[in-house]
Amino acid sequence: MFKLSEIKELIKLVDQTTVHELEIENEGARLSIRKPGRTEVVNVQTAAPATHTYVQAAPAPAAAPAPAEAPQSAGRDLSGLHQIVSPMVGTFSRAPSPDAPSFVNEGDKVHDKTVVCILEAMKLMNPLEAEVKGEIVEVLAQNGQLVEFGQPLFLVKPE
């Protein structure tokens, strides 16, 4: 079952991004968050079909959110480069802790199991591996930035 604090955090994450729908299943519970127009609707249902909880969130702001900052590589030829993309919505962290060095920097060599960053979602730290052997050409996200599903985070020149 989802905790109310987890649901509130997910609503906040969806509200801060251009994601319009998020659906999660966990231990027999299903959570679906949608942004249809000016409101967010949260539907939580457990394995038992008779128990449904609906939470109507506050209306979304009238003004559309500012578009995400264009990556530094905008307008650049990306042919031959591999993009490491975010597999989820979360907060991008370049290092395991604020006082630790970054996992990787531009010019670093990586292999498929090299951890390149951590994505924090719902207070869970999710390490992201390079999944390719090569050299980090560019880091596209800023430390502490909220990133979206499918957003490019790193450019890698494969070996």
N, C-alpha and C positions, 0 to 999 in steps of 0.2 A: 504494500500500500504506500502511496505517496504521502509525505508529510506536508502540511500546509506551508511550512517555510520553504520547502523544495519547490512547490507549485508557484509560490510568490516569486522566487528567484528565476524560475523558468519564464514566467510572464514578463519579468523585468528584462531578461535576455532577449526575448522575442520582440519586446517593445523597442529595444535599442538597436535593432537590426532591420534589414529589409526582408527578413524571413516572414512569410505570411502564414505558414502552417508548420506545426511541430507535433509529431506523434511518437509516443514512447510506450513500450510495454515492459513491465517488470513484475515478476512474481505473481502473475495472474491479474495484475491491475493494468489498466490501459489509460494513458493520459493523452489528450488531444487538445492542442491550443491553436486557435485560428484567429487571424486578424481580418475579418470581413468588413472593410470600410472603416468606420469610426470606433468600433468597439472590439474588444477581445473576448472570446467565449472560451471558457475552460470546461471541458467535459471529462470527468473522472468516473470510470466504472470498474467495479471489481468483477471477479469471475462470476459472482451471482448476478444474474440479469436483473433482479428486482431492485438492486441498490444502485442508484445513480446520484451523483452529486454535481450540481451545476453551480459555478461561481461566475458571476458577471463582474468583470473588471471595470475600472474607471474608463471613461471614454478616452480614446487616443487623442493626442494633440491635433488641433485643426490644421496646423501647418505641417507639411511633409518634412520628415527628417532630412537633414543635409546628406547628400550622397557621400559615400565613403571616399576618403582621399585616394586619388589614383596612385597606383604603385609607381615607384621610381623608374620602373622599366617601361612605362607607357610610351608608345611610339618607337620602341626599340625592337630590333629583329631578334625574335626568340627562337628561331629555327635552330635545331640542334641542342637546345637546352631543355632539361627536364624540370617541370614544376612540381614542387612538393606542396600539396594543397591540404587545407584543413579538412579533416573528416567529420567535424562537428562545429557547432557554435560554442565558443568559449573564450576565455581570456588567454592571450598568447604570452608565454614566459620564455625568455631566452636562456635562463639559468635556473638551477634547482632551488636557489634561495636568493634573496636580494643582494647578499654580500658575496655570492659565489661567481666565478667566471662563467661566461656564456658557454653553452654546450658546443656551438660552432660559430665561426666567424667567416667572413668573406676570405677566400683563398684556402680554407681548410679542406683537407681530403676527407671524404666520408665513404663508408661502405653501407651495404643494405641494412645492417642492424645498428648503425650509429644513431643515437638519440640526438635529434636536432633542436627540440624544444619541448615544452610541456604546455598542454592545453587544459585549463582549469574550467570545469563545468560542474555545477552543483556541489562545490567543495571537494570534487574528486580531481586528483592530478593525473592526467593522461599523457604519458610520454609518446612522442611522435618520432618514428624512425624514418631515416632517409629513404629506404627501400630501393636505393640505386647506388652504384659505386661511381664516384666522381669527385668533382671539386665544387665547393660552394662559390657561386659567382656573385650572388646578391641575396641579401636578407630583405624581404619585402614588407614585413610587419614590424611594428614598434613594440618594445617590451611593455606589457600591461594593456595592449590594445585588444578590444573585443573583436574577434574575427568570426566570419560566417562560414557555414558549410561550403566547401568547394573553393574558398578563397585561396589564391596562391600565396604561400608564405616564404618560399625559398626558390631560387633558380640554381640548378646544378648542371655543370658541364659533365656529361657522362664519360666514363673511360671506356 
